[in-house]
């Protein structure tokens, strides 16, 4: 008997008209139909629904895992791959205009739209030792850096700078004939060589990346100090400004610039800020206008002396003669400075400033000459022991205190040479250190230095010897130890090597820039703004403690007061001082 097909069953039973069998088959058919729909609904809501939940979880914002092997770069800066930002910084929503904040889900979505979010999320990746520390380096045309070194004879009117650009910017090695130095790590370093030293140190930075989207900050290897040094004398303002204008034009065309309008960019210039702050378009005015360019105001510029009244420059140490290649070089030197016998209470190396009626150098030199516990190295044009690194360091190593008055500008390289020798610096103006090097020196200046106001010297209220003898010996010992402990962060390690555990001046500076950019990005995300920020009080903001945002009256206000007409007499005199500083120091180097 042939098996009936399933399709023929219902029709055959209807034709036969058997009532009981027909009811049974209808019930069976209804059950099968119900079972089919149950299976269909189960598949739709459970299986497909489960996959949908998984996908929605995957789409939620979270940390971006970065493969370190894909981003770490050790030496090769030749082929950076720029990221393509999805949104320009200028078009970010302004938090101040949002009267009614959107729901939390919308806020999260908007935060994810900031083009620097990927860089911030690297901080959350605890398995990545470079998380939050990546630096992207622009590959500038060689005319902005290396070409200047090829024409090193043109970098100074009086000095052949070619010898000072050797050894990655450290200059020629110093011979340790008199036993003043260590056996290794000492060089005749020019005080204006930070441009090339810093750039070469950057090549050894452990967290370089070719992916700018994960960069905590972006470095611009422009030799700004060497550039202006070529044209300070005998060149018109067009020539002096040319490279700066070309640089800004080049940067603003790069996709990396659009991320934050340059606020995540930084460059280094081994000269004082006044060389880059020409106040007018008069041909006779000093320097170029790099730091007054609108685009440059967004960048951070690291200089050996910054302006108290401007927010786009930051002070970093002058280079000393010591450039250690290993941690042990620093540790051995520190221990040596602790054990030295110091026969002089105080010392001073410098020349008078007879053309500057505000200078107290004349009085300081007189006091050194009259004191039986003071030592003086007089510096003037021509041959002098002041021009000998060995003579200077030997005197500083023999002194408890080293006097550091203003020179032609607020700061002096001598301050760092003296601290390297374990000598406690004595400052007479807060602009000589306290408002300058807040990244590298303790904000509580009494821990490592002595402050004697200039007016006390001018009015002869107290002699330097009397003031220093009032400090208890135990306090002097503590202060000297604090100075010696600061040595690692005040020197620039040899750019051809890297310290393992100690942080040098380069490391401290880079981390400070990263912190600055990171905090700015977080402020943008959270809608915080510095609407009450007063740029003329920049020096005060640098002294604020962590978490503070507002400034008020300060004991040092008289030192930084400006005329009511808004034209800073100090700025004018500082520009003039830059001329004198350039002439004096360059002649001293020759």
HELIX and SHEET records of a PDB file:
HELIX    1   1 UNK A    6  UNK A    8  5                                   3    
HELIX    2   2 UNK A    9  UNK A   16  1                                   8    
HELIX    3   3 UNK A   19  UNK A   42  1                                  24    
HELIX    4   4 UNK A   43  UNK A   48  3                                   6    
HELIX    5   5 UNK A   49  UNK A   58  1                                  10    
HELIX    6   6 UNK A   68  UNK A   71  1                                   4    
HELIX    7   7 UNK A   89  UNK A   91  5                                   3    
HELIX    8   8 UNK A   95  UNK A   97  5                                   3    
HELIX    9   9 UNK A  104  UNK A  112  1                                   9    
HELIX   10  10 UNK A  117  UNK A  121  1                                   5    
HELIX   11  11 UNK A  122  UNK A  124  5                                   3    
HELIX   12  12 UNK A  142  UNK A  144  5                                   3    
HELIX   13  13 UNK A  146  UNK A  150  1                                   5    
HELIX   14  14 UNK A  152  UNK A  154  5                                   3    
HELIX   15  15 UNK A  163  UNK A  165  5                                   3    
HELIX   16  16 UNK A  166  UNK A  169  1                                   4    
HELIX   17  17 UNK A  194  UNK A  202  1                                   9    
HELIX   18  18 UNK A  212  UNK A  214  5                                   3    
HELIX   19  19 UNK A  224  UNK A  229  1                                   6    
HELIX   20  20 UNK A  237  UNK A  252  1                                  16    
HELIX   21  21 UNK A  255  UNK A  260  1                                   6    
HELIX   22  22 UNK A  273  UNK A  276  5                                   4    
HELIX   23  23 UNK A  290  UNK A  292  5                                   3    
HELIX   24  24 UNK A  327  UNK A  339  1                                  13    
HELIX   25  25 UNK A  361  UNK A  370  1                                  10    
HELIX   26  26 UNK A  385  UNK A  387  5                                   3    
HELIX   27  27 UNK A  389  UNK A  397  1                                   9    
HELIX   28  28 UNK A  414  UNK A  420  1                                   7    
HELIX   29  29 UNK A  430  UNK A  432  5                                   3    
HELIX   30  30 UNK A  445  UNK A  447  5                                   3    
HELIX   31  31 UNK A  454  UNK A  458  1                                   5    
HELIX   32  32 UNK A  464  UNK A  469  1                                   6    
HELIX   33  33 UNK A  473  UNK A  490  1                                  18    
HELIX   34  34 UNK A  505  UNK A  526  1                                  22    
HELIX   35  35 UNK A  535  UNK A  537  5                                   3    
HELIX   36  36 UNK A  538  UNK A  541  1                                   4    
HELIX   37  37 UNK A  557  UNK A  560  5                                   4    
HELIX   38  38 UNK A  569  UNK A  589  1                                  21    
SHEET    1   A 5 UNK A 135  UNK A 137  0                                        
SHEET    2   A 5 UNK A 217  UNK A 219  1                                        
SHEET    3   A 5 UNK A 265  UNK A 272  1                                        
SHEET    4   A 5 UNK A 300  UNK A 305  1                                        
SHEET    5   A 5 UNK A 313  UNK A 315  1                                        
SHEET    1   B 5 UNK A 374  UNK A 378  0                                        
SHEET    2   B 5 UNK A 344  UNK A 350  1                                        
SHEET    3   B 5 UNK A 399  UNK A 404  1                                        
SHEET    4   B 5 UNK A 424  UNK A 427  1                                        
SHEET    5   B 5 UNK A 449  UNK A 451  1                                        
END                                                                             
